[in-house]
Amino acid sequence: MSVIGDSYTTGGGVNSWPKQLARRARLTAFLDAADGSGYMIGGFTGHDFSGPRFPDQVAKLRPQRPDLVIIMGSRNDITHTDPPYPSVVLKTLQAIRAAVPTAPLLVVGSFWPDAHASVSMLYVHQVLREATAMIPCASFLDPVEEGWFDRPAGYFGSDGEHPNAAGIDRVADLYVRDLRRLGYL
């Protein structure tokens, strides 16, 4: 399993949701995620946001030879949704399909720390949904629509944005549930 994502993916270290999912599903997990990254914005390097974007992570997939690819996010793109955004998303998903033509692809939007996602986040999810529909053997998962955190009490850290240990456990539980529902596990 290869996972591309942002801080929602890296959070929790050895107990991150990808690591938990890999343990539960008995998969090897390759984690290609960078805090602060997205389809349009580079990850945080400690000094600035010049680290890898999601499209930059795709080159790592071919040598990993995953049986499943998950790309999650990104809330970080909500201020970068000007006209190139839809084409960058589509080109990224097409590049994933070209790199690993037979692996199922799960495109996942960001979750939101309450039941009222911003209009910009809903737009990001609309773009992701439409691009996913153009990719063979791909599914879109919308954590906002599914209500992953409609009742956020006790699931988020002091910043109110990033999940704490209980929130990360919940994300892992929801991934297991949804991957089973979709037939990926």
C-alpha positions in Angstrom: 0.0 0.0 0.0 1.4 3.4 -1.0 0.0 6.5 0.7 0.4 10.1 -0.5 -0.7 12.8 1.8 -0.2 15.7 4.1 0.0 16.2 7.9 -3.2 14.3 8.4 -1.3 11.4 6.9 2.0 11.8 8.8 0.5 12.6 12.2 0.9 10.0 14.9 4.3 8.6 13.8 4.2 4.8 14.2 0.6 5.1 15.2 -0.4 7.1 12.2 -3.6 5.9 10.4 -1.5 4.5 7.5 0.7 2.5 9.9 -2.4 1.3 11.8 -4.2 0.3 8.6 -1.1 -1.6 7.4 -0.9 -3.5 10.6 -4.6 -4.4 10.6 -4.7 -5.4 6.9 -1.3 -7.1 7.0 0.1 -4.8 4.3 3.4 -3.1 3.9 3.0 0.6 3.9 5.0 3.1 1.9 4.3 6.6 3.2 5.0 9.5 0.9 3.6 12.4 2.8 4.8 15.8 3.7 3.3 18.2 6.3 1.7 21.2 4.7 1.6 19.7 1.2 -1.2 19.3 -1.3 -1.7 19.0 -5.0 -0.7 22.7 -5.5 1.4 23.5 -2.4 4.8 22.1 -1.4 5.3 20.5 2.0 6.8 22.3 4.9 10.6 21.8 5.1 11.1 23.4 8.5 11.8 26.8 6.9 9.3 27.2 4.0 6.9 25.3 1.8 9.3 24.2 -0.9 9.0 20.5 -0.1 7.3 17.9 -2.3 3.8 18.4 -3.6 1.5 15.4 -4.3 2.5 15.3 -8.0 6.2 15.1 -6.9 5.4 12.0 -4.8 4.1 10.0 -7.8 7.6 9.1 -9.1 8.1 6.9 -5.9 5.2 4.6 -6.8 6.6 2.5 -9.6 9.5 1.0 -7.6 7.1 0.4 -4.6 4.8 -1.7 -6.8 1.8 -1.2 -4.5 -1.4 -3.3 -4.6 -3.3 -0.2 -3.4 -2.6 3.5 -3.7 -4.3 6.0 -1.4 -4.0 9.7 -1.9 -5.5 11.8 0.8 -6.0 15.6 0.9 -5.5 18.2 0.9 -7.0 20.9 3.1 -3.8 22.8 2.4 -5.1 23.4 -1.1 -8.1 25.4 -0.1 -6.3 28.7 -0.7 -4.8 27.5 -4.0 -7.9 26.5 -6.0 -7.4 29.0 -8.9 -7.9 27.6 -12.4 -4.9 25.4 -12.6 -6.1 23.3 -9.6 -8.5 21.0 -11.4 -6.0 20.2 -14.2 -3.2 19.6 -11.6 -5.4 17.1 -9.7 -6.4 15.3 -12.9 -2.8 15.1 -14.2 -1.7 13.8 -10.8 -4.3 11.0 -10.8 -3.4 10.2 -14.4 0.3 10.0 -13.5 -0.6 7.6 -10.6 -2.5 5.4 -13.0 0.4 5.4 -15.5 2.9 4.6 -12.8 0.9 1.7 -11.3 -1.7 0.8 -14.0 -3.3 -2.2 -12.1 -3.4 -1.0 -8.5 -6.7 0.3 -7.2 -6.6 4.0 -6.5 -8.5 5.5 -3.6 -8.7 9.3 -3.8 -9.7 10.7 -0.4 -10.7 14.3 0.4 -9.7 15.9 3.7 -11.8 15.5 6.8 -13.0 18.6 8.6 -12.9 19.1 12.4 -16.7 19.6 12.6 -19.9 19.2 10.6 -19.5 22.5 8.7 -16.8 22.3 6.1 -15.8 25.5 4.3 -17.1 26.3 0.8 -13.5 26.0 -0.4 -13.1 22.5 1.1 -16.4 21.4 -0.5 -15.0 22.8 -3.9 -11.8 20.8 -3.4 -13.9 17.7 -2.9 -15.9 18.4 -6.0 -12.8 18.7 -8.0 -11.4 15.4 -6.6 -14.7 13.6 -7.2 -14.8 14.8 -10.8 -11.2 13.9 -11.6 -11.5 10.5 -9.9 -14.5 9.7 -12.1 -12.2 10.0 -15.2 -9.6 7.5 -13.9 -10.0 3.7 -14.4 -10.1 1.6 -11.3 -10.4 4.6 -8.9 -12.8 5.5 -6.2 -13.4 8.7 -4.3 -14.0 8.8 -0.6 -15.4 12.0 1.0 -14.8 12.1 4.8 -16.9 15.3 5.1 -19.9 13.8 3.3 -19.5 10.6 5.4 -19.4 12.7 8.6 -16.2 11.3 9.9 -16.0 14.2 12.5 -19.5 15.6 12.6 -19.1 15.3 16.4 -15.5 16.2 16.9 -15.3 16.3 20.8 -12.3 14.5 22.0 -10.7 13.8 18.6 -8.6 16.9 18.0 -5.5 18.4 19.5 -5.1 21.9 20.9 -4.9 23.5 17.5 -8.5 22.3 16.8 -7.4 21.1 13.3 -5.1 18.0 13.7 -6.4 14.8 15.2 -5.0 13.7 18.6 -4.4 10.0 19.3 -8.1 9.2 19.6 -8.8 11.0 16.4 -6.0 9.2 14.5 -7.4 5.9 15.8 -10.9 6.9 14.6 -9.4 7.7 11.1 -7.8 4.3 11.0 -11.1 2.6 12.0 -13.0 4.5 9.3 -10.4 3.6 6.7 -10.7 -0.1 7.5 -14.5 0.2 7.4 -14.5 2.0 4.1 -11.8 -0.1 2.4 -13.8 -3.2 3.3 -17.0 -1.6 2.0 -15.2 -0.7 -1.3 -13.8 -4.2 -1.6 -10.2 -3.2 -1.3 -9.7 -5.3 1.9 
